[in-house]
Amino acid sequence: MAIRPVYRPKIIKKRTKKFIRHQSDRYVKLRRNWRKPKGIDNRVRRRFKGQYLMPSIGYGSNKKTKHMLPTGFRKVLVHNVKELEMLMMQNRKFCAEIAHGVSSKKRKTIVE
């Protein structure tokens, strides 16, 4: 039987659509990645109706569900067995992810 988290609240995202850069659809050289508009006449910065929305603190996730996986666990990076043992004390809240720089020999010991 798989380990289940102690507490699993419903994760509610306030916004699932990406915030895209102003006029990125118009010019190929402008990537879609968000950049805050700085122009004095910019419609997005002035929050005109019908324009792209700007990211703000109100779109943030709930503090209890922030960085939570759909399973209800929080991911923690593990570099060695000692870190994993510390994590096993709280195994109902966190799950481990083996770090990128860990060798295959050490990975086997961590998995065991």
N, C-alpha and C positions, 0 to 999 in steps of 0.2 A: 504494500500500500504506500502510495506517495505521501510525502510530508506536505501538510497544508498549513498556510499561515494562520496565526492566532486571530488576526483581525483583518478582514478583507472588505473595505468600503467600496462603494461603486465609484469608479473613476469617471469624473465628468470633465470634459474638455470644453472650455468656453468658446474656443474657436479652433476649427480643424483646418480651415483654408490657410494657405501660406500668405504672408504679407509680401507683396511683390513691389519692386522698385518702380517709381513713377516713370512713365514713357519707355519701360523696358520692352513693351510690346511693339513700340514704334521703331526703335533702333536696335539692330543686331549687336552693335558694340556694347550696349548696356546689358549687363547680366540681370537675371531675375532677382538676385540676392538683394535683400532690403538695404537701402541707404536712406538716411533721414534727409528729406528735402530741406535745403537751406536758402532757397531763393526768396526774395522779398515779395514777389507776386505769385508764388507757387500755390496752386489750388489745393493740393494735398495737405501741405503744411497748414493752410488756413482752414482746413476741414470743411470744404464745400460739399454740398449734397451730391451724390452720384460719383464721387471720386474714390480712389483707393483709400482704404482705412490705414491709419498709422498704428503701429504697436504702442500699447500703453500698459501701465501697471495693472489696469483693470482686467486685462485678458489673462493674467497669471493663474496658475493652477492653485487648487486648495492646498494648504500647507501639509495636511495629513496625507494627501495622495500624490504630492509632488515627487518625481523620480521613482514612482512605483510601477512595477511591471504589471501586466494584465492578470498575472497569477496572484498578485497581492504581496510579493516579495520585493525587497530593494536589492539592487545589484551592488556587490562590493568586489573590488579588485584584490586578488590574492597573489602574492609573489612566492610564498614558501609555506611549508607545513605548519609552522608556528602561527602564522596569520590565520590559517584555516582552523586551527584548534581554538583560537580566540573567537572565531566566527561561529563555531559549532555550539558554543555556549548560548548563542542567540539564534539557533537554527530555525526558529519559527517566524523570524522577522526578515532575515537576510539570506540571500543566495550568493554563492561565490562564482566569480569569473576569473579564470587564470590569466595573468598578465601576458602581454605579447612577447616580452623579452625573456620568458622562462624557457629553459632548454627542455628537450623532449625527455631526458632522463629525470629531471625534477618534476615534470608534468606527471609522469607515471607514479611517482611517490605521492604527489598531491591527490591524484585520482583515487589511489588505493586508500 
